[in-house]
Amino acid sequence: MMRIYILIFFLTVSWSSTKGTNSTTSVISNTTTPNVKVYVTKKAVFSLGSNVDLYCSNMTWTEIMFVIWNIELKHKTCRISFSDKDQSIDSCNDGKSLRNTSAGQSYLHIPNFSADEVGDYRCESVYHGGNEYYTFEVAVTAPPKVSAWLERRDNKMVAVCRAEKGNPAANISWSPAGNGSVTLQDEPDGFVTVESWLELSGDMDPENLTCVVHHQFWAKEKTLVPKLKEGFRFWMLISVIGGIIVLLAVFSAFAIKKDIFSRQCQQAETPSKSPPTEDVEEVEPYASYVQRVNSIYN
């Protein structure tokens, strides 16, 4: 008896604006047996901090015999499963859980999605008449924290624009257009920090300079005007005051030294006068005077 096998292959690609999901589905059925196998691969991107629900099958619990989720993350591998005999396994112990919709459809719930949840989620559901295998390649998108400021580097004024810890990496441009240098830094948690700096020419007014940051998480780009940092202004003020104090000290020392030198010069130009001498009559000693008188009388 000739056995005829029919291979039915369905390929669908869909995009969800809320989750950003690309999916590929293949269905294989055999005419000799009622068993149907469905293979689905999806690439999904979720926002940081959102609550995520992954659906493994369109079947309800009245039809499903068991569901197994094998999860491979960056830092660990774990499993969550449940059967129609009320037997469950949860080796993840991180808040993930199997839940049912009001219609009885099973799904995996991931609360407060973070970079630690990025990885591969493989689900197998077995029901009467077939199996379904779902693979989710899950990534995270997060808006960067943006900032812009002015600073001095090698006696030159430089404008800096920074988009910190975003995923994917942000795009930075300057207006008016300038040749800004860009660096990318991969963070340990999977996010990317982008920094661009632009050296200001002498005729460029910083007040008219803007930094424009684009990111797919935002519907509209963000524009920033770089300003001097408060700390930089403080130290700049301290430096100016210190410079003034030093100049005053030098000027005072110079004035004092000049005054001393001037006095020394005046003293050198004035001739020194000796004290006046008085004519003092020489007085003959008394003994000689008495002797002379006595000799006269003798």
C-alpha positions as a Markdown table, in Angstrom:
| # | Residue | x | y | z |
|---|---|---|---|---|
| 1 | Met | 0.0 | 0.0 | 0.0 |
| 2 | Met | 1.5 | 3.2 | -1.1 |
| 3 | Arg | 1.8 | 5.7 | 1.7 |
| 4 | Ile | 1.4 | 9.3 | 0.7 |
| 5 | Tyr | 2.9 | 12.0 | 2.8 |
| 6 | Ile | 1.8 | 15.5 | 2.3 |
| 7 | Leu | 4.0 | 18.3 | 3.5 |
| 8 | Ile | 2.2 | 21.5 | 4.1 |
| 9 | Phe | 4.5 | 24.5 | 4.7 |
| 10 | Phe | 3.2 | 27.8 | 5.7 |
| 11 | Leu | 5.6 | 30.8 | 6.0 |
| 12 | Thr | 4.3 | 34.0 | 7.5 |
| 13 | Val | 6.1 | 37.1 | 8.5 |
| 14 | Ser | 4.3 | 39.6 | 10.7 |
| 15 | Trp | 5.2 | 42.8 | 12.5 |
| 16 | Ser | 3.7 | 44.1 | 15.7 |
| 17 | Ser | 4.2 | 47.8 | 16.5 |
| 18 | Thr | 3.7 | 47.3 | 20.2 |
| 19 | Lys | 6.1 | 44.4 | 20.6 |
| 20 | Gly | 8.2 | 44.6 | 17.4 |
| 21 | Thr | 7.9 | 40.9 | 16.5 |
| 22 | Asn | 9.2 | 39.1 | 13.4 |
| 23 | Ser | 7.9 | 35.6 | 13.2 |
| 24 | Thr | 8.4 | 32.5 | 10.9 |
| 25 | Thr | 5.9 | 29.6 | 11.1 |
| 26 | Ser | 6.0 | 26.2 | 9.6 |
| 27 | Val | 3.4 | 23.5 | 9.9 |
| 28 | Ile | 4.0 | 19.8 | 9.1 |
| 29 | Ser | 1.2 | 17.3 | 9.0 |
| 30 | Asn | 1.1 | 13.6 | 8.0 |
| 31 | Thr | -1.9 | 12.1 | 6.4 |
| 32 | Thr | -1.3 | 8.7 | 7.9 |
| 33 | Thr | -1.4 | 10.0 | 11.5 |
| 34 | Pro | -3.4 | 12.8 | 13.1 |
| 35 | Asn | -0.3 | 14.2 | 14.7 |
| 36 | Val | 0.5 | 17.8 | 13.6 |
| 37 | Lys | 3.8 | 19.6 | 14.4 |
| 38 | Val | 4.0 | 23.4 | 14.3 |
| 39 | Tyr | 7.3 | 25.2 | 14.4 |
| 40 | Val | 7.4 | 28.9 | 15.1 |
| 41 | Thr | 10.4 | 31.2 | 15.4 |
| 42 | Lys | 9.9 | 34.8 | 16.5 |
| 43 | Lys | 12.2 | 37.8 | 17.1 |
| 44 | Ala | 10.7 | 40.1 | 19.6 |
| 45 | Val | 11.9 | 43.4 | 21.1 |
| 46 | Phe | 10.3 | 44.7 | 24.3 |
| 47 | Ser | 10.6 | 48.0 | 26.1 |
| 48 | Leu | 12.6 | 48.2 | 29.3 |
| 49 | Gly | 10.4 | 48.0 | 32.3 |
| 50 | Ser | 7.3 | 46.7 | 30.4 |
| 51 | Asn | 5.3 | 43.6 | 31.3 |
| 52 | Val | 5.8 | 40.9 | 28.6 |
| 53 | Asp | 3.5 | 38.0 | 27.7 |
| 54 | Leu | 4.7 | 35.2 | 25.4 |
| 55 | Tyr | 2.1 | 32.9 | 23.9 |
| 56 | Cys | 3.2 | 29.4 | 23.0 |
| 57 | Ser | 0.0 | 28.0 | 21.5 |
| 58 | Asn | -3.5 | 29.0 | 20.5 |
| 59 | Met | -4.8 | 25.9 | 22.3 |
| 60 | Thr | -6.6 | 26.1 | 25.6 |
| 61 | Trp | -6.0 | 24.1 | 28.8 |
| 62 | Thr | -8.9 | 21.8 | 27.9 |
| 63 | Glu | -6.8 | 20.6 | 24.9 |
| 64 | Ile | -3.3 | 20.9 | 26.2 |
| 65 | Met | -1.6 | 18.0 | 28.0 |
| 66 | Phe | 1.5 | 20.0 | 29.2 |
| 67 | Val | 3.6 | 23.1 | 28.4 |
| 68 | Ile | 7.4 | 23.3 | 28.9 |
| 69 | Trp | 9.4 | 26.6 | 28.7 |
| 70 | Asn | 13.2 | 26.2 | 28.4 |
| 71 | Ile | 14.8 | 29.6 | 28.9 |
| 72 | Glu | 18.4 | 30.4 | 28.0 |
| 73 | Leu | 19.5 | 33.8 | 29.4 |
| 74 | Lys | 22.8 | 35.5 | 29.5 |
| 75 | His | 23.5 | 34.6 | 33.1 |
| 76 | Lys | 21.5 | 31.4 | 33.6 |
| 77 | Thr | 19.4 | 28.7 | 32.1 |
| 78 | Cys | 16.1 | 27.6 | 33.7 |
| 79 | Arg | 12.8 | 25.9 | 33.1 |
| 80 | Ile | 9.1 | 26.5 | 33.7 |
| 81 | Ser | 6.5 | 23.8 | 33.0 |
| 82 | Phe | 3.0 | 22.8 | 33.8 |
| 83 | Ser | 0.9 | 19.7 | 33.0 |
| 84 | Asp | -2.8 | 18.8 | 33.0 |
| 85 | Lys | -2.2 | 16.7 | 36.1 |
| 86 | Asp | -1.3 | 19.8 | 38.1 |
| 87 | Gln | 2.4 | 19.1 | 38.1 |
| 88 | Ser | 4.5 | 22.2 | 37.8 |
| 89 | Ile | 8.3 | 23.0 | 37.7 |
| 90 | Asp | 9.9 | 26.5 | 38.2 |
| 91 | Ser | 13.7 | 26.6 | 38.4 |
| 92 | Cys | 13.8 | 30.3 | 37.4 |
| 93 | Asn | 12.5 | 31.7 | 40.6 |
| 94 | Asp | 12.7 | 35.3 | 39.3 |
| 95 | Gly | 9.0 | 36.3 | 38.9 |
| 96 | Lys | 8.3 | 34.6 | 35.6 |
| 97 | Ser | 5.1 | 32.5 | 35.7 |
| 98 | Leu | 2.7 | 30.6 | 33.6 |
| 99 | Arg | -0.8 | 32.1 | 33.3 |
| 100 | Asn | -4.0 | 31.6 | 31.5 |
| 101 | Thr | -6.3 | 34.0 | 29.7 |
| 102 | Ser | -10.0 | 34.1 | 30.5 |
| 103 | Ala | -10.5 | 31.8 | 27.6 |
| 104 | Gly | -8.0 | 29.3 | 29.0 |
| 105 | Gln | -5.0 | 30.1 | 26.7 |
| 106 | Ser | -1.6 | 29.6 | 28.3 |
| 107 | Tyr | 1.2 | 32.2 | 28.2 |
| 108 | Leu | 4.4 | 33.0 | 30.0 |
| 109 | His | 4.3 | 36.3 | 31.9 |
| 110 | Ile | 7.6 | 38.3 | 32.5 |
| 111 | Pro | 7.1 | 41.3 | 34.8 |
| 112 | Asn | 9.2 | 44.4 | 34.6 |
| 113 | Phe | 11.3 | 43.3 | 31.6 |
| 114 | Ser | 15.0 | 44.1 | 32.0 |
| 115 | Ala | 18.3 | 43.4 | 30.3 |
| 116 | Asp | 18.6 | 40.3 | 32.3 |
| 117 | Glu | 15.6 | 38.8 | 30.5 |
| 118 | Val | 17.3 | 39.0 | 27.1 |
| 119 | Gly | 17.8 | 35.6 | 25.6 |
| 120 | Asp | 16.1 | 32.6 | 23.9 |
| 121 | Tyr | 12.7 | 31.3 | 25.1 |
| 122 | Arg | 11.8 | 27.8 | 23.7 |
| 123 | Cys | 8.4 | 26.5 | 24.4 |
| 124 | Glu | 6.9 | 23.1 | 23.7 |
| 125 | Ser | 3.2 | 22.5 | 24.1 |
| 126 | Val | 1.6 | 19.0 | 23.6 |
| 127 | Tyr | -2.0 | 18.6 | 23.0 |
| 128 | His | -4.3 | 15.9 | 21.7 |
| 129 | Gly | -3.4 | 15.7 | 18.1 |
| 130 | Gly | -0.2 | 17.5 | 17.9 |
| 131 | Asn | 2.8 | 19.5 | 19.2 |
| 132 | Glu | 3.8 | 23.1 | 18.9 |
| 133 | Tyr | 7.3 | 24.4 | 19.2 |
| 134 | Tyr | 7.9 | 28.1 | 19.7 |
| 135 | Thr | 11.2 | 29.9 | 19.8 |
| 136 | Phe | 11.4 | 33.5 | 20.9 |
| 137 | Glu | 14.6 | 35.4 | 20.4 |
| 138 | Val | 14.0 | 38.3 | 22.8 |
| 139 | Ala | 15.8 | 41.6 | 23.0 |
| 140 | Val | 15.2 | 44.8 | 24.9 |
| 141 | Thr | 15.0 | 48.4 | 23.7 |
| 142 | Ala | 15.6 | 51.3 | 26.1 |
| 143 | Pro | 15.8 | 55.1 | 25.6 |
| 144 | Pro | 19.2 | 56.6 | 26.5 |
| 145 | Lys | 19.8 | 59.3 | 29.1 |
| 146 | Val | 20.9 | 62.4 | 27.2 |
| 147 | Ser | 23.0 | 65.3 | 28.3 |
| 148 | Ala | 25.2 | 68.0 | 26.7 |
| 149 | Trp | 27.8 | 70.5 | 28.0 |
| 150 | Leu | 30.8 | 72.7 | 27.2 |
| 151 | Glu | 34.3 | 72.0 | 28.6 |
| 152 | Arg | 37.9 | 73.0 | 27.9 |
| 153 | Arg | 40.3 | 70.6 | 26.5 |
| 154 | Asp | 43.9 | 71.6 | 25.8 |
| 155 | Asn | 43.0 | 75.3 | 26.0 |
| 156 | Lys | 40.2 | 74.8 | 23.5 |
| 157 | Met | 36.4 | 74.9 | 24.0 |
| 158 | Val | 34.7 | 71.6 | 23.2 |
| 159 | Ala | 31.0 | 70.8 | 23.0 |
| 160 | Val | 30.1 | 67.3 | 24.3 |
| 161 | Cys | 26.8 | 65.4 | 23.7 |
| 162 | Arg | 26.2 | 62.1 | 25.4 |
| 163 | Ala | 23.4 | 59.4 | 25.0 |
| 164 | Glu | 24.0 | 57.0 | 27.9 |
| 165 | Lys | 22.8 | 53.4 | 28.2 |
| 166 | Gly | 20.4 | 53.0 | 25.3 |
| 167 | Asn | 19.6 | 50.0 | 23.2 |
| 168 | Pro | 20.1 | 50.1 | 20.3 |
| 169 | Ala | 22.7 | 52.8 | 20.1 |
| 170 | Ala | 21.5 | 56.3 | 19.6 |
| 171 | Asn | 22.5 | 58.6 | 16.7 |
| 172 | Ile | 24.0 | 62.0 | 17.5 |
| 173 | Ser | 24.4 | 64.9 | 15.1 |
| 174 | Trp | 25.2 | 68.7 | 15.4 |
| 175 | Ser | 23.4 | 71.7 | 14.1 |
| 176 | Pro | 24.9 | 73.7 | 12.5 |
| 177 | Ala | 26.6 | 70.7 | 11.0 |
| 178 | Gly | 30.0 | 70.0 | 12.2 |
| 179 | Asn | 32.6 | 67.2 | 12.1 |
| 180 | Gly | 32.0 | 65.7 | 15.5 |
| 181 | Ser | 34.0 | 62.8 | 16.8 |
| 182 | Val | 32.0 | 59.8 | 18.1 |
| 183 | Thr | 32.8 | 57.0 | 20.5 |
| 184 | Leu | 30.7 | 53.9 | 21.3 |
| 185 | Gln | 31.0 | 52.1 | 24.7 |
| 186 | Asp | 29.3 | 48.8 | 25.3 |
| 187 | Glu | 28.0 | 48.5 | 28.8 |
| 188 | Pro | 28.2 | 45.2 | 30.8 |
| 189 | Asp | 24.4 | 45.0 | 31.0 |
| 190 | Gly | 24.1 | 45.1 | 27.2 |
| 191 | Phe | 23.3 | 48.8 | 26.7 |
| 192 | Val | 25.3 | 51.2 | 24.6 |
| 193 | Thr | 26.6 | 54.7 | 25.5 |
| 194 | Val | 27.3 | 57.1 | 22.6 |
| 195 | Glu | 29.4 | 60.3 | 23.1 |
| 196 | Ser | 30.1 | 62.9 | 20.4 |
| 197 | Trp | 32.3 | 66.0 | 20.9 |
| 198 | Leu | 32.8 | 69.0 | 18.6 |
| 199 | Glu | 35.7 | 71.4 | 18.8 |
| 200 | Leu | 34.4 | 75.0 | 18.6 |
| 201 | Ser | 36.1 | 77.4 | 16.2 |
| 202 | Gly | 36.8 | 81.0 | 17.2 |
| 203 | Asp | 33.9 | 82.4 | 15.2 |
| 204 | Met | 31.3 | 79.8 | 16.4 |
| 205 | Asp | 28.7 | 81.0 | 18.9 |
| 206 | Pro | 27.9 | 78.2 | 21.5 |
| 207 | Glu | 24.4 | 79.7 | 22.0 |
| 208 | Asn | 23.5 | 78.8 | 18.4 |
| 209 | Leu | 24.9 | 75.2 | 18.7 |
| 210 | Thr | 22.5 | 72.3 | 19.3 |
| 211 | Cys | 22.9 | 68.6 | 19.7 |
| 212 | Val | 20.3 | 66.3 | 18.1 |
| 213 | Val | 19.8 | 62.8 | 19.4 |
| 214 | His | 17.8 | 60.2 | 17.5 |
| 215 | His | 16.6 | 56.9 | 19.0 |
| 216 | Gln | 14.0 | 54.3 | 17.8 |
| 217 | Phe | 12.3 | 54.4 | 21.2 |
| 218 | Trp | 11.2 | 58.0 | 20.6 |
| 219 | Ala | 8.7 | 59.3 | 18.1 |
| 220 | Lys | 10.7 | 62.5 | 17.8 |
| 221 | Glu | 14.3 | 63.4 | 18.2 |
| 222 | Lys | 15.6 | 65.3 | 21.2 |
| 223 | Thr | 17.5 | 68.6 | 20.9 |
| 224 | Leu | 19.9 | 70.0 | 23.5 |
| 225 | Val | 21.9 | 73.2 | 23.8 |
| 226 | Pro | 25.3 | 72.5 | 25.5 |
| 227 | Lys | 26.0 | 74.7 | 28.5 |
| 228 | Leu | 28.9 | 75.1 | 30.8 |
| 229 | Lys | 28.7 | 72.7 | 33.7 |
| 230 | Glu | 27.9 | 74.3 | 37.1 |
| 231 | Gly | 31.0 | 72.7 | 38.6 |
| 232 | Phe | 33.1 | 74.0 | 35.7 |
| 233 | Arg | 31.7 | 77.5 | 36.2 |
| 234 | Phe | 32.5 | 77.4 | 39.9 |
| 235 | Trp | 36.1 | 76.3 | 39.4 |
| 236 | Met | 36.4 | 78.8 | 36.6 |
| 237 | Leu | 35.3 | 81.6 | 39.0 |
| 238 | Ile | 37.7 | 80.3 | 41.7 |
| 239 | Ser | 40.5 | 80.3 | 39.1 |
| 240 | Val | 39.7 | 83.9 | 38.1 |
| 241 | Ile | 39.5 | 85.1 | 41.7 |
| 242 | Gly | 42.8 | 83.2 | 42.5 |
| 243 | Gly | 44.4 | 84.9 | 39.5 |
| 244 | Ile | 43.3 | 88.3 | 40.6 |
| 245 | Ile | 44.6 | 87.7 | 44.2 |
| 246 | Val | 48.0 | 86.6 | 42.8 |
| 247 | Leu | 48.2 | 89.7 | 40.6 |
| 248 | Leu | 47.3 | 91.9 | 43.5 |
| 249 | Ala | 49.9 | 90.2 | 45.7 |
| 250 | Val | 52.6 | 90.6 | 43.0 |
| 251 | Phe | 51.6 | 94.3 | 42.5 |
| 252 | Ser | 51.7 | 95.0 | 46.2 |
| 253 | Ala | 55.1 | 93.3 | 46.6 |
| 254 | Phe | 56.4 | 95.3 | 43.6 |
| 255 | Ala | 55.1 | 98.6 | 45.1 |
| 256 | Ile | 56.6 | 97.9 | 48.5 |
| 257 | Lys | 59.9 | 97.0 | 46.9 |
| 258 | Lys | 59.8 | 100.1 | 44.8 |
| 259 | Asp | 59.1 | 102.3 | 47.8 |
| 260 | Ile | 62.1 | 100.7 | 49.8 |
| 261 | Phe | 64.4 | 101.2 | 46.8 |
| 262 | Ser | 63.2 | 104.9 | 46.5 |
| 263 | Arg | 64.0 | 105.6 | 50.1 |
| 264 | Gln | 67.4 | 104.0 | 49.8 |
| 265 | Cys | 68.2 | 106.2 | 46.8 |
| 266 | Gln | 67.1 | 109.4 | 48.7 |
| 267 | Gln | 69.4 | 108.5 | 51.6 |
| 268 | Ala | 72.3 | 107.9 | 49.2 |
| 269 | Glu | 71.9 | 111.3 | 47.5 |
| 270 | Thr | 71.8 | 113.3 | 50.9 |
| 271 | Pro | 75.4 | 114.1 | 52.2 |
| 272 | Ser | 76.0 | 113.2 | 55.8 |
| 273 | Lys | 76.9 | 116.2 | 58.1 |
| 274 | Ser | 79.3 | 115.9 | 61.1 |
| 275 | Pro | 78.1 | 117.4 | 64.4 |
| 276 | Pro | 79.6 | 121.0 | 65.1 |
| 277 | Thr | 82.6 | 121.1 | 67.4 |
| 278 | Glu | 82.9 | 123.6 | 70.3 |
| 279 | Asp | 86.1 | 125.5 | 71.2 |
| 280 | Val | 86.9 | 124.3 | 74.7 |
| 281 | Glu | 89.6 | 126.2 | 76.6 |
| 282 | Glu | 92.3 | 123.9 | 77.8 |
| 283 | Val | 92.4 | 123.9 | 81.6 |
| 284 | Glu | 95.7 | 123.4 | 83.3 |
| 285 | Pro | 95.8 | 120.7 | 86.0 |
| 286 | Tyr | 95.4 | 121.9 | 89.6 |
| 287 | Ala | 98.5 | 120.2 | 90.9 |
| 288 | Ser | 100.7 | 122.0 | 88.3 |
| 289 | Tyr | 99.0 | 125.3 | 89.0 |
| 290 | Val | 99.7 | 125.1 | 92.8 |
| 291 | Gln | 103.3 | 124.1 | 92.2 |
| 292 | Arg | 103.9 | 127.0 | 89.9 |
| 293 | Val | 102.3 | 129.5 | 92.4 |
| 294 | Asn | 104.5 | 128.2 | 95.2 |
| 295 | Ser | 107.6 | 128.6 | 93.1 |
| 296 | Ile | 106.8 | 132.3 | 92.6 |
| 297 | Tyr | 106.4 | 133.0 | 96.3 |
| 298 | Asn | 109.6 | 131.2 | 97.1 |
